[in-house]
Structures are given as structure tokens and as C-alpha cells.
Amino acid sequence: MNSRARRLVLPLGGAVAVSAMIGATMAGTASAAPLPKGKADALPMAASSTDAAKVVNWWTANKGANLVNAKYFDNDAELKKGQFGKTGKITGTPGGGGSVPPIGGENSKPSAAAKHVNLPYSVGKVYFEIKGQPYWCSASSVQSKYRNLVATAGHCAYDTDENAAADFWMFVPSSWDATKIEDWFEDGKGKAPFGFYVGRMLNMHPDYDVFEDYDRDYAFVNVYNGTVPVHGYILKTDESPGGVSGIPASEWEKLPADKKALYEAGIYLADLGRLGDNVGGSGLAWNQPAKRTYFTFGYPQGAHPDGDTPFSGRTMKYCYGTSKAMPAAAKFNVQEHIGIKCPMTGGASGGPWLMNYDQKKRVGYINGVNSLAWDTDGNGRYDHNSSPYFDGETAAVYSYAANLWTPAIAKELGGRGPSIGTK
């Protein structure tokens, strides 16, 4: 995998590259026979609010060991020289593109042109577990009827070995990675400034979960309302002297600071509201020309094929470029991917491709997600990233997911949520 003579394609696991680059271009559009109306493979994740609370507990228990120890997700797949073609093509009839508008930033005031790229609040990390190991990818909030939808790569939400949705799936928008749990919850939120959003329903194209077809390597996940664990509360009881826990609770009671060490019995989950209300959400576009200009975002961390590791994975990065049709790659069933020049490494999978990105409102139109990293010249450095081409079938999966409702974890469980741990 480190040979400089190879050409590689690798599923990305994290964020995005810093440089702004312009790639070669190839015009074209694609259209496809849409899925039957309302048809998408929909798999439950955390099916109930109680299950969702357990997901938050899994990530935050033991001083947040799973959050701190999570690694970028890397399928460790590669394509050597000769395993993909020389040219690409997006098939279909030109025209017929569609879109839905973004949400958020409606009250933004006009300002002078930004000297630097304003990063979107709606992009973050998605955390999940496969085979006992905590992982993360990149993802973003997308417009939907109930403002509860996340777009990411299919391989960041579906376990192809187990043929099931990934476990303990949780989205953290605007995540700033930390090395200890105290950093995550400074002033209540810390490095998770908009809270945690647990996945309830995974929606994907059947060709991905059935055939592992990377032309359909995208997923839309409905999430519960945001939540965050809050410390310093005990269960008030009706009969136990001093409110000491041990008898069924009637309500939550906050502790005086001077009694915290004596009486703290657990933590509860506070309701933070809907994802789209908190961070906004980009729109979605499909059947666009193969040649478009994009900002792509994510959290890179993995090494280049030559072993160099230029990214930490702790902060969001971006690339900028003009797309082209990428060559076919049989190993991943790739026939219709678009790509831009970008040195993105592992950790970027699932990050959005935003066209018409508005830096004042910090939203745009999602027309792709980071899927594969390419070393096209065999020099041991990734130089292109690619995304599945978003067509009418993508729009059909999105349309199904965009109309699914999800509840609040805390409100479903009695107003402020359950105690999910003790001290």
C-alpha cells in the first residue's frame, strides 16, 4: 500500500484537505429511472428514546472513553494500477436537474467578502461502533420536513460485514475533537457546541446494502432531537431523608454546589431541540452537470500511501475545485463517480460536496459526499476525492427520508430525560 508505483483508491474515513484546488473538467449530466415512489431501504438504529439514551451513555460513560478513543473509519481497500480505467463518463440526458433549498442563515446580514472560508456549522463528525471499535466519519445536516436529517457516506452508516446498520450511531455537528472528556463538556457543551444527535432510521439505496455498489455510497439518517448530558443533578425522593437516591424518584432536583460531592447521583439528558433549528441544513441537488464547482468539507486524519500524515482529524478542513467524471473502478462497482483535485485522507468519508456555498449563511446545496480517495499518478499521494453522482434515484431516497418524523429523547422520557450514569 506504500509503493509509489501504485495507483490507489481508498474509501475515505474522515475530513478534508486544506488547499484550494481546481481539477480537470468534463461536461455531462446523468439521469436514471427513479425508484418506485417512497422506496428506499430503511433500517432502524436506536428504535426508541430509551435506546437513544443508551447510545449517549455508551459514548460518554467512563469519562467518555469511547469518544476519546474513537478512530477514523478506514475500510483499508485499495485499487492498484490497472484496476481503474483512464477516462470517465456520466451517462444520461443533459438537463433535468432538481434541488431543494437549504435552511438556516435566513437572518444573516450582508457583509464584506470573507478573506477566509467560513466553515459550515452543519458539518460535523458522526460516531459509530463496528465490531466493538468506536469509529468516526464526516457528515452534514440536510434540509428536511422535520429538520432532523443527516447526509453521509453509506459506508459510514452501514456495516457490510454484518449486513446491518452501524451501532451507537451519533452525529456531532461542528465537532472539535478532544483528548479528554472534560474538554467535551466545558460549560455544558464544550467541544460538542450543538450537542449530540442519535440516529433513529438509516435510509439508503438498495444497491449499496445489497451489492456494496459505491455508485450508491450515500445515506440519509433521521436523528432524534439534540441532547447533552448535564451533571450536578440528583433524583429527589419522597421518603428518603435529604433527597438521597434509593427510593423511586418523583422529580429532578438540582444540587447546591457545596453538597455536590455528597449527593450527586447521576446525570440527565437535556433537550436541545431539532438539528436543523440549531445548525441549519444545506439543500440537496441532483442531475447536475458533471462539471461543477464545489467546496468539500470534512475531518481528515489518515496517512497518504507514502505514509505521510499531514492532518490531525481534530478540526474541519476543506477543498475547493471543479469536478469531472472519474474512471470506472470494478472493485468498488464504480461506474459513475465525479471527482475533484484534493489531497483528502482517511476520515473525510461522508463529508458534503456543497455547490453554491453561501459563506454568510454557511449553507449550500449538497450534490455529493466524500466516498473514495485516489492516487491517480501513482506517486504515493492522494490527489483526487470522488463522490457518487447524485441522480433521480438519490433524490428518491432523500425524499423518503426527508418526510420521516423523530421525537426528542428527553421529552419522551419525562421532560428532562433519564439518569444514564452514577458517580
N, C-alpha and C positions, 0 to 999 in steps of 0.2 A: 504493500500500500504506500510505501515511502519512495518507490522507484520514480525517478524523474523522467523515465521514458514512458510512463503510463499516462493514459488519459482516463480520468476518473469522473464518475457521477456518484454523489453521495446524498442520501436523504439528510436534510438539514435538521438539526435539533435545537436551534436557538436563535440568536439575534442577527443583527445586520451589520454591514460594513460601514465605515465612516466616510469613505471617499465618495465624491460625486462623479459619476462616470457616464459616458454616453456610449451606447453599443451600436453595432451594425443593425440595419433595419431591413425588414421585408414586409411589404404590404400584404393584406389579405384579411378576410373575415371568415367566420365559421358559423354554421347553423346546424342544428340537429333536430331530429324528430323528438319532440318533448315527451317526457314521461307522462303516463296517464295522470290526469289531474289529481293532485293530492297524494301521489305515490312517492314515497321515499322510505328507505329502511330506517326505522325509528327504534332505538334501543333504550330502555330505561337505565339510568345511572343511579343516583340517590332517589329512590322512588317516593319517599315520604320525608316530611320535615325532620322527624326523628333520625332517619338515615342521614340527612344532610348535616344535622348537628354532630353526628358521629364522624363525618368527614372532617369538619373543622377541628374536632378533638384530635383526630389522627394526626393532623399536621401540627397542632400547637401543643400537644401533650409532651411531657418530658423535656420541658424548656424548649419546645419547638425543634426537637432533634430531626424530624423528617424534613422540615422546611430548610434547616441549615445544611443538612447532608444531601439534599436533592442534587442530582447531576443532570446535565443537558441530555436529552434523549437522542441517541445515535444508533441507527439500525446497523451500522458497520457494513453497509453494502457498497460495492464499487463496480464500475464498468471500466474495463481496461481498453486500451487502444484497439480499435476494430470492432468494438461492441456497440458502437452507435455510428450512424451514418454521417455524411458530410453536409447535407443540406436538410432543411425542414420545410414543411408546408402546412398551412392551416386551410382545411377544405371548407366548402360551403359557398353559399351565395352572398356576395357583398351586400352590406346594408342590413336593416332589420334589428339594429342594436336597441337594447332597452335598458332601463335603470329605475331605481327608486331613490329618492333623495335622502341625504343624511339628516340626523337630528342633533341638536346641541349647537351652541355658539350663536343662537339666533339673536342674542342681545349684544354680541360683540360690536365694539365701536371701531370705525375705520382708524387705521394707524399708518405710520410711515412704513415703507417696505422693510421687512426684517433683515438684519445683517446676518443672522444665523437662522437655521431651521428651527422653528418652534415644534417640538415633539408633541405628538397627539396624546392626550390624556387617556384615550380609549384603547391604546395598545398596552399590553402587559404580558405577564407570564401565566401560563397555565400549568398547574402542578397535577401529577397523577402518579399512580403506582402500577408497576408491572413486575410480576414475579418477586414481590417483596421489596423491590428497589424503588425509592422515590425519584421521580424524574421531573423535568420541566421542558416546555417548548414556548413558543411565542404565539400570541393570539390577539384578537381585537374585538371590540364591541361593534355590532352592526345594527342598523335600524330594524325595528320590528314593531308589530302592533302593540305588544305589551312591554316593550323596551327591556327585553330580557334575553337577548341573543348574542352569542359569541361565534365568530368565524375563526377557523384554524385549519391546519392540515389534517387529513384523515388519519395519518399515522401518529398524530398527537392526541387522538381520542379513542382509537380502536386498536385492540390487541389482536393482531392477526394470528398469533400462535394459539390463543385461547378462543378465537372467534367470538369475542365479547367486547363490550365497552370497557375502556380502561377504568380501573378502580380509583376511588378517592379523588375524583376529578374536580379541580377548583381553580377558578380564574382570579388573578390579582392584577387589576389594571394599574398602570403607572408604577409598577413594582420597582423598588430599588433594593437590590439583593443585600443581604446582611449576613454576617458570620455568627451572630448570636441572637437568641430570641428577644432579648431586651431591646435590640435595635428595631425589631419588627413592631413593637408596641409602645414606642416612645409617645407620650401624650395621648395614649389611647389607640393610635393607629401606626405611627412611625413609618416604617418602610412599606407599609400597605396603606397608603393615604386614603384610598376609597373603599377599603375593606375587602372581604373575601366573598366570592360568588360561586356557590357549589352547583355543579352540573346536575340537572334533573333528567334531560332527554337528549340523546345523541341522534342526530339526523344526518344521513349520508346517502350517496348514490349507491345503488346495489352493486355496481361493477367494482367498487372498492372493497367492500366487505366480503364479496363472493369471490372475485377474481384477483384482488390486490392490484387493480389497474390504476397506475399512477396518473393516468389521464383524468381520474376522478378522485385525486388525493386532496379532498377538501371535506370539511364537516361543519355543521351548524349545531351548536349546543345551546339549549334553553337552560337558563340558570335561575336559581332562587334569588330573592332579594339579597342585597349585600348584608353582611354581618361581620362583627368583630367581637372577640372575647373581651369582656370587661372585668377587671379584678377589683377586689375590695368589697365584695358583697357576701352576705350570708343568707341562709334561709331563716326567716322569722318563724317561730313556732308558737303555738297557742298555749302549751303547757310547760315547756322546758324553761327553767329559770334562766334569765339573762339572754334568752333567744339562742341558746346553744343548739346546734343542729342535732337531730336524733329522733325527732318526732315529725310526722308529716307536716310539711310547710303550708302556710296559708298565703304568704306573700313574700316579696323580696324586701330586704331592709339593708340600707347602706350603713357601713360601719363608721364610727368615729375613728379618726386617724390613730389616736393613741391606743385603741383596742384592736387594731388590725391584726397584730401578731397572735393575739389570743383567740379571736373569734372568726377569722376568715375561714370559710368552709368550702368555698368553691368559686367558680366564675360563671357568668351567664353570657348569653349572646344578645347583643344589642342589634336592633333592626336599623339598617342604614338606607333602606329604600331601593328603588329599581336601578339596575345598571345604567340604562340609557338616560335616566334623570340625573345621575351622578356624574357621568363622564361623557355623555353624548354617544353618538354612534355614526359611523360612516354609512353612506348609502351603498348600494350594490349595482354593478353594471355587468352586462353580458352581451355577447355577439358584437364585440367591438373589433375594430381593425387590429391585425397582429402588430402593427406598428403604432405604439402609443408611448407617451412619456409618463413615467411613474416615479413616485417616491416609494421605497420599500423600507419597512421598519422591523426591528426585532432585537434579540439579545444574543449575539454570537459569543461563543467561548471555545469551540473545538479547534483542533490543530489543522493546519494545511497538510496536504500529503507529504510535504518535506519535513514535517514535524514542528514547524514554527507555530506558536500560539500567540497571536497579536491581540486577542480580545479576552476580557475577564469574564464576560457574561453577566456582570453586575449592573450594567446600565444599558439603556436603549441606544442603538445605533441606527444609521440609515444609509441607503444608497439611492442614487438618482440616475436614471438612464432611460433610453429609448429601447423598446422591446423589438424582438424579431422572433420568427418561428425557429424552434430548436430542432435538431435532428431526432429521428426515431431512435429509441433505445429499448430493444426487445426485453432485456432483463427486467425492466420495470413496466413493461407493456406500454411504454410511452410512444405515442404517435402524434399527439397534438399538445405540445408544451410551448409556451413562449418564454423567452429569457432576456435578461439584461446583463451587461457587464457589471460585476460586483464581486468582491473577494469575500463573500459571506462564508462563515464556517459553521460548524455544528452548534446548534442552539437556536438557529433562526427559523426552523420549521414552523409554519403556521402564521408567521408574521404577514401583515397585509401588504398588498400592492395597491397603492392609492393613486388613482388618476384624478386630475383637477383638485389637488390638495390645497385647501384654503388655510394658510398659516395663521390667519387671525382667528378663525373659528376652530382650527385644528381638526378638521374632518375633511373627507373627500369621498371618493367612490371606490369601493373595493372591487377590483377586477382581477384578482388573483391572490394566491397565498404562497409563501415560500415552501417549496417542495424538495427540489434537488439542487445540489452544488456540483459544478462542472469544472474540471481541469481540461479545457479544450485544446491546449497546445502541449500538454504533457510535460510541463516544466515544474511540476510539484506544487503549484499554487492554484487555488480555486480562482477562476476568473469570470465565471457566469453563475447566476442563480436562475432557476426556472420555476414556473407555475403551471398547473393545468390551465388550459384555455377555458374560460367561463362562457358557456353557451346556454341554449334554451333549457337543457336538462339541469344545468346548475341552477338556473332560475326557478325551475320546478321544485327542486329540493329545498331551496331557500324559501319559496312561497309557502310550502307546507310548514316548515319550522317557524316562520315568522308569525304564524297565527296560533301558536300554542301558548297557553297561559301557565304561569308558575306562581306559587304563593311566596310569602315571607316565612323564613324559618322561625323567627322569634314569635311572630304574631300567631302562627299556627300552634305554638306550644305554650300559650298562656300569657302573651303580652310582651314578655321580655326574654323568653327562651329558657332552655333547660340549664341546670347546672351540669357542666360537662367535665368537671375535674375537681379534685380536692387538694388541699395543702395541709 
